[in-house]
């Protein structure tokens, strides 16, 4: 049940953060979003999904700031990875509940 609640919380955060603003310079320096991701990472340091998304956000923001990647490409990568993690967790949780 705890992992299911974590799953819901993480997906809510990720979907809310993503729906509120695409990845851009303002999103990258938004302290509230950064604090939410850091809290999730601090609370669940061994959760590879959280680690992956936090690392991806940080990396994409750095690449945007250094003009190595466009915001459009960053948004595509973010959305793809977020969806992939969501599907992985959904599949894993469905398997747990069906056992």
N, C-alpha and C positions, 0 to 999 in steps of 0.2 A: 504494500500500500504506500509506503514511504517513497519508493522509486516512482510510483505512479504520480504522486503529488509533486515530486521534483520534476517529472516529465511535463506536467501541466504548467508548473511555474516557469520552467525554462522556455517552453513554447510560447507562453503568454508574453514573457519578456522579449523574446526574439521577434515575435510577430508584432508586438506593440512598438518596439524600437524600429523595426523595419517599416511598419505602416506609417509611423509618425514622420519619418524622414528617410529618404534614401541616403546612402553613404555619400557624404560630401564634406567639405572642410568644416562646416558648422557641426555636423553630426560627429565628426572625428574629435572635435574639441569640446563637445557637450559634456560637462562634468557630471550631470545626473546619469546619463547613459553609461559613462565610463565607470562611475561608482557602482551602478547596478551590476555591470559585468564583473568588476573586481570582487564585489560581495559574493556573487555566485561562484567565482573561481576560488575565493577564500573558503567558502562554506563547503565546496565540493572539489577539492584539488585533484582528486583521482578520476573525476568524470571526464572521460576523453571527449565527449561531445561539447562540454562547456569549454574545456581547454582549447579545442579546435576552433570554436567560434571566436573566443577571445583573441587567440593568436591570429586568426584570419582578419578580424577587425583591425587589430593593431598593425598588421602587415599591410593591409590595403590602405589604411589611412596614411602610413608612412610613404607608400608608393605614390599615392595621390599628391601628398605634400611635396614630394621630390619630382613630380611631373613624369614619373615613369609609367604610369597607367592612367587612363582616362576614368572619369567618374562613371561613365556608362559601362565600361568593362568591369570596374570594381563592383558595381551594382549587380551585374550578371553573375560574377563569381560568388558574391555574398548570397544571392538568392539561391543559386545552385547548391551551395554547401549547406545552407540553412534547411532547404527542402530535403537534401540527402540525410541530414541528421534527424530531421523530423520523421522521415520514412523508416530509418533504422530503428529509432526508438519505438515507433508505433508497432512495427513488426515484432520487436523484442517483447514489448508489453503484451501484445496479443498472444504471443506464444506462452508467456507466463500465466496469463489468465485462463488459457485453454487447458493448461495441465492439471 
